[in-house]
Amino acid sequence: MDSMDSIKVTYFQECDELLASLEENLLALESGEGDADTINAVFRAVHSIKGGAGAFGFEPMVEFAHIFETTLDAMRSGKLDPDSDVLKLMLRASDVLADHVQAAKGQGVVDEVRARAMADELSALTAPEEAPGAATSQSGGTDEWGFAPLKFDFDSDAPSPWRLTMRPTPAMYAKGHDAVLFLRELTRLGETKVTLDLSALPDLDGMEPEVPYLAWSVEIAPDVQEAAIRDVFDFAGDDCPIDLERLPCAPQEVHGGSGGDVADIAALLDQVRAAAPGQETSPSEDSKSVAARAEAKAPQGGATIRVDLDRVDRLIDLVGELVINQAMLAQRVTESELSRSSTVAMGLDELEQLTREIQDSVMAIRAQPVKSVFQRMPRLVREIASSTGKQVRLVMEGEGTEVDKTVIERLSDPITHMLRNAIDHGLETPEDRIATGKSAEGTVRLAAMHRSGRIIIEVSDDGRGINRPKVREIAVKKDLVASDAQLSDDEIDNLIFLPGFSTATAVSNISGRGVGMDVVKRSIQALGGRIVIASQPGKGSVFTLSLPLTLAVL
């Protein structure tokens, strides 16, 4: 894998995290739990995905994300009310954006008709505000970099244009960012005029290969919002420091361009190549200060690193061998009847302690919080509640509980089936709940915890509980048990795990085929776990999963 492929892998991993955050925050807004920070987090997620897509040339993703981002910007500026209909549209838009990510990975295709329709729906929400920008983006006469020759014509009462100065650092380029891509993003906001600053460029002998000497000055149309300009550099952070101010008067003629007021980036880059060999002076004080500033801002090392999972698995295998050899050595020392106070025996005790610490540390590397699974469930619950006509409140606990990555990856389907079962079969309709003295809104609880060296997952509801007479009747009717079989309450409850069993009277897109709970049981058993049911008629049911913390053998 070359360096570019490695960067793409990292980008796609970040996309998965950003998409999960996007959906989680949109659901929080829909439930009324969000605030301005939540809206900003949603905007940043889409903005970051768009920025990386532009760097890799995923243009369809960039175009859709830009429209999505524009709508979100209207929401956070207060121009668009985040009501229920708008947020439902946003959730559907996040699905389309996820399709674009999968297509970029080469793991799917984008439904162009659906994507175009979604883009039109998003654009319709901000059509009046976007008219000037749309006209700009469609104007002709652009060069190969996507920049158009533009002039400003401001009357005396209009606000003055913006002037942005951009000074890239070594860290910016090291992380795969490109100054030209930032400039291209600025042109999407409105009219722009770019000037290349060569003042810090030394002669060839004084050049340091990893020090960026070029800076850019960009004049931007006055009607562009300051927040929109700063958002272009949001995911670059301090790696690309900028200065932004209003010009005191009409913009001056651009020097260094190819024809007066035309910001031709290709020509400016030609100037760089032509200017460098002709410089006879030593590096100026400005260039030294730029280099010093860039060096001062160079990253000092992150708090986390991404490691290929194969390397972690190899480390686990080696630790397993170490555990075995340590145990064998301990057995040999015991057989030799050495005194516990001997140097060998004491050293062996220390080795055993260190081995255990290494074992625990290695297993912790693979551990991840169950939040990655839990955060997918609120939307699932919302959709099932909507399709069944029930009012449901989902309570999640223990999202920070950690478990082996392999276990987490295989938990999603069982939890999904159990939540479907709890809502479709467990909870009553609002009318039935009110008639029995309950609140119209039912509660489903999803919780995770550690207990006795295992991970415990509980899915409970405050619904009607298991109707044991009905379960027995259906099981007998389907020849799953004999009609004269003597069954305890627990045995009747466990009949729902039999293949083909279902209490649904009709097949729907949620249930009725008799495969859901059977799949749950087999999936949990495949993980070395077990499932237990506790149910009280009229009060609800609790499904408890008990699983090992890891599938690795040490």
N, C-alpha and C positions, 0 to 999 in steps of 0.2 A: 504494500500500500504506500503510494507516494504521499508527499506532504499535503497536496491539495485534497486528495481523497480523505486523509486523516482529518483535515479541517472540516470537510463536508460532513463526516460522521459526527463530529462534535456539534456542528450546526444543527443537524437533524435531531440529535439528542436534546439540544436546547429547545428546538421547536416543539417536541413532545411535551416538555415541561411547561412551555409557554402556553400551548393549547389547553393543557389541563388547568393552568391558572386562569386562562381566559374563560373557560366554561364555569369554573368554580365561582369566579367573581360575578359573572353574568347571572348565575343562579342566586347569588347573594343579593344582587340588586332586585331581581324579580320577587324575592321573598320579603323585600323591605328591610333587609339587614345591611345593605350597602350604604356608602356615603361618598363624598367627593374623592377620597383616597381610593375607593374601590373603582370608581370610574377611571381615575388616572391609571390604575394598575391594568385595567382592561385595555386602555389606549396604548400603554407601553408594551404590552404583550404583542399586539398587532404590529406596532411600529418596529419592534425588534425583529419580528419574523420578516417584515418587509425589507429591513436593512440588510439582513443576511441574504435574502433572495436576490436582491439587486447585485450584491457582490459576486454571486455565482451565476448571474445571468438568467435566473428563472423569471422571465418577463411576465408570463401570464399570472404568476403568483404576485409579483410586484404590482401589477395593474389592479388586481382584485383587492389586495391588501390596502392599496392607496385609497380606493373608494370606501372600503370598510373603515379605514382610519379617519377619513374625512367626516364620515357620519359620527364616529365616536368623538371627534374634536368638537362637532356641533353640540353633542350631548354634554361634554364637560365644560363648554363655555356657556351653557344655559340656553342655547338657541333651540335645543331639541329636548323635549320632555321625555325622560326614560320611563314611559308608561308600560303597561303589560304587553300591548301589541308591539311596541318598538323593541322590547327586550326579547320577545319571542322571535322577531325577525333577526335580532343580533345572534341568538343561539343558532338559528338556521344558517346564518352567515358564517359562524364559527365552524360549522360542519363543512361548508364549501371550502373554507380556508384549509381545514384539515385534509380535504380531498386533494387540494393543490400540493400540500406537503407530501402526501403519499405518492402523488404522481411524480414529484421531483425526486423522490427516493427510487422511483422505478417500480413501485409496488402497487400501482393502480393507475386509473385514468380519471380525468375530470369530465363529468357530464357537462359539456359545453352549454347545452340549452339551459340546464338548471343554473349553472354559474352565471350566464348572461342575464337570466331573469332575476337572480338575486342581486347582481350588480345594479340592474335597473331599479329594483325596489329600494336599495340603499341610496342610490343617487336621487331618487324622487324625494327622499326625506330632506335633502339639503340643496335641491335644485336652484332655488333663488339665490342662495349664498354662493353657489359654486359657478354661476354663470361667467364671471370674469376669468376665473382660473381655467375653466373649460375652454374658453376662447383662446387663451394663451397656449394651452397644451396642444391645440389643434392648428396653431399658426404654422405657416410654411417657412421655408428658408432656413431650416436647421442644419447644422454641420454634423459631422460624423459622431460627435459627442452628445448630440441632442440639444445643443445650445442655439438659441435663435438671436439674430442681430436685432436689438431693440433700442428704442429711444424713449426717454421720459419727456413728457410735456405737462408740467404741473403749473396750474394757475396759482396766483399769489395766496389764496385762502386755503389751499390744500396742504396737508402735513408733508413734511419733507421725507424723502426716502430713507431707508435704513442703510447703514454701512456696516458690514460684517467683516472682521479680520480673522482669518483662520490660520493658525500656526500648528501644523502637525508635529507630533513627537515620534521618536523611534518606537515607542510602545504601540502607537496607533497602527503603524505599518506592520509591526511584528504580529499583531492580532488579526491581520488580513483585511483591515479597512483600507479604503482607497479614497484619496482626496477628490478625485474626479467624480466618484459616486456621490459624495456629499454635495458637490457643486450641481450635479444633475438633479438631486433631490430638491435643491433650492429653486431650480428653474420650474419645478412643478407647482411651486407656491404662487408664482406670478412673474412679472417682468424682472429681469436680472441683468446686471452688467458686471463682468469679471475682469479684474486686473491681477496680473502675476507680479509678485514682489521678488526681485532678484537681488535686493540690497545685501542680503546675508551670504550670497554665493561667493566662496573663495576661489582661488586658482586651483588647478588640478593638484598641485603638490600639497596644498593645505586641506584637501578634502578628506573627511572621514566617511567611509562607505555607509555607516549606519546612522549618520546624523542627517536629518532632513533640513535642508537649507532654504527650501522654497516656502513662501507664504502667499496667501491670496487675499485680495480685498474684493468684496462683492457688494454692489449696490442693488438694493431690493426695493420693489415698489412699495410706496408708503401705506397702501391699504392692507398689506400682509400683517397678520397678528404676530407680536413678539413671541408668544408661546409657540406658534407654529414653526418659527425659525429655529428656536432653541431645541424643539423636539427632533429636528433633523439630526442633531448631534447627541441625542439623549443616550443611545446605547454605546456611544464612544466615550462618554464621560470626560474625565480629565485627560484622556489620551489625545484629545484634540481640543485644546483650549481655544476659545473664541472671545473676541471683543465685539459687542453690538451696541450701536448708538445711532441716533437720528442725525442726518446731515444738517448742518445749519442753513444750507441753501441748496439750490438745484445742483445736481451731480455734475462734476467736472468731467472734462474729456478724459477718456481712458487712454493712458499711455502704455505702449507695449503690445497693443492689440493689432490685428490685421485690418486696419481701416477705420480709424477713429473710434466710433462707439461700438464696434463689433467685438464681442468677447469670444474670439476664436481660440479655443484651448490648444488645438493642434499647432497653431502658429506660435503660441506662447511657449509651448514645449520646444519648438525649434529654436526659439531664442535662447533657451537654457543651454542647448547643445552648442550653439554658436558662441555664446558668451563665455562659457567655462574655459576654453583653451586660450582666449585672448586676455584673460586677467593676469596681470603681472605683479599685483600687490599681494602682500600677505593678508591672511584673514583679518577682517575688520573687527573692531570691538563688538559691533552688532552680531557678527557671526559667532564670535566667542560666547556672547551672552545667550544666543539661541542654543548653542550646543550645551552650555552649562545648564540652561533651563531644562532642556530635553533630558539631560543626564539626571537632573534632580528629580524629574517626574518619572523616570524609568521604574517599572514595577519591581518590588522587592521580594516577590514570591507570594503566591496566593495561599489562602487557607485550605483549599481543597485542590485535588488533581483528579483527572479522569484516568482510570487504569483499565486496560483491556481485561475483560472477565476471564479470558483463558489464562492470563497470568495469575489471577487470584486463585483459580481452580488448581493450577500447577502448584502454587504455594501451599494450598490446603493438602494436596497429595503428599508433598514433602513433609509437612507437619505430621500427617498421619504416620508416615514412615518413622519419623522421629519418636512419636509416642510409642510405637511398637518396639523400637530398639531400646528405648529407655526402660520399658517394662521388662524386656528380656534381660537387660543388664541388671535390673533390680533383683530378678529371680536368681540369676547366677550368684550375686553377692549374698543373697539369703542362703543359698545352698552351700556356700563356702563357710558359713557359720562365723563370719567376721563380726566383731563387736560393733554395736551401734555407735560407739564413740570413736571408731577407727576413722582415719582420714578418708578412706575410700567410701565408707558408709555415709559420712557426713557430706562428702562431695556429691554422692548419689542423691541425697535428700534435696540438696540445692538444685541439682539437675531436674529433679521431678517437679519442683516448684516453678522453675523457669519454663519447663515444658508446658505446664498448665497455663502459665501466663501467655506464652506464645500461642497456644491453642485458642484461648479466649480472644486474644487480639485478632488472630486470623479470622475467626468466625465473625467477629464484629465488623470486619471489612465488608463481608457479604451482606450484613444486616441492613435492612431498609425499613423505614416506617410504613405501616399499612395505609398511611394517608394516600399513597399513590393509587390504591384500590378504592378506598372509601370515597375519595373526591369525585369518582365517576357516578356514584349512586344517587345524589340528589336529583340530577336530571332524570335518571331512570324512574325514580319514585314519582316525580312530577308528571311524567308522561303516562305512567300506569294509572295514577290517580285521575288524570284527565280522561283517559279512555274508559275507566270504570265508573266515572261519576262520583267518586268518593273524595272526601276531604282528608288529607293525610299530612301529618307533621313528622318529619324524620329527625330523630335525635341521634347524633353520632358521638361516641366516646372512645377515648384511647387511640386517637389517630396517630399519636407519636410512638405507639408500641412497635418495637422493631422485631423483625423476623427475617429469615434467610430469603434472599432475592428469588430463588427458585420457588419457594413456597408461596411468596407473594404473587408471582406470575400465574400461579395455578389456583389462586383463591377467587379470582374475579367471577368465573362462571358459577361456582356454588353459591356465592353470596347473591349474585343476580337472581338465580332461581328461587332462593329463599325469600328475597324481598318481594318478588312477583307473587309467590305463594301467600305471604303474609298479607299483602294488600288485596289480592283477588279473592282468596278463600277465607282469610282470617278476619279482616275488618268488615264491619257491616256498612250498609249505606247510611248516609246522614239521617234519613227518616227513621230507620230501624234503631239507630243508636239513641236518638232522642226518645223514641218510644220506650226504650229500656232504661231510661234515666241517665244515659251517658251524654257526653258532649258530642256535637255533630262531627267534630274533627277527631279522627283516630290517630293514635301515636304508634309509630314503628321505631324501634330502638336498634341501632347497630353499634356494638361495642367490642373492643379488643383489649386483652390484658394478658400479662404473664402469670402463670400459676404452676408451681412445682416443675419448673423447667420446660414448660410447654406453652404454646400460644393458644389462648381461648378466644373464640369468636362467638358472640351471642347475637341472634336475631330474634327479637321479641315483638309482640303486638298486644294491644289491649282490646282485641276483638272478641269474637264469639267463642273462641276455643275450638277444639276438635269435636265434631259431632260423632261420638263413638258408635251409636246405633246405626247411623247412616254409613259410616266407614265399614262396619261389619257387613251390613246388608249388601253394599257394592262389592266387597271382596268375595262374598258367597256367590253373588250373581255372576261374577266374572270367573268363578271356579278357582279363585286364588287361595281359598281356605275351604275346609269342609263345613257343611251347614251345622254339624253337631260339635264342632271344635270348641273346647273350653279355653277362652282367651282372657288374659288379664288386661287391665287398662293399658299398660305399657305395650303389650303385644299388639293390641288393637291400634294404638298410635303408630307403631312401626309398620303397619300394613301399608301406609302411604308411600313407603319406600319401595314397594314391589313394582317390577316393570309392568307397565300398562295400567296402573291404578290411577284413577282421577275421579274427583267428586264433581267436576264440572259437568253440567247437563248438555253443553254444546261446545264444539271446538271453536276457539277464537285465536287471535294472534297473541294472546297472553297465556292461555292454558287450555287444557281439555284433551291433550294427546297422551297423557300418562307417562311422560318421560322426564319431567322436571326433577322431582325429588329422587327418582331412581338415579339420575345423573349425579345429583348432589352426593348421594351416599357412595357411589362408586368412585367419584373424584376424591372424596375425603379419604377413603380407604386406600387409594393409590398413593396418597401422601403419607401413609402410615398413621392416619388419624381415625377418629370415631365421632359419631354424631348421636346426641341424646335429645329426646323431646320431653318437655314438661308442659302439660296443658290442663287448664281449668275451664270447664264449660261456663260461658258467659263472662269470663275474665281475660282470656287470651292464652297465648302459647309462647313458649321459649324454646328455640332451637339452639343447642350449644355444640360448637365444634371444638374438639381438642386435637391439636396438631403438634408435631415436633417442631422445634425452633429451626432445625436445619435438616436437610436430606443428606448432608455430607457424612461420611463415616470416618471418624478419627480414632 
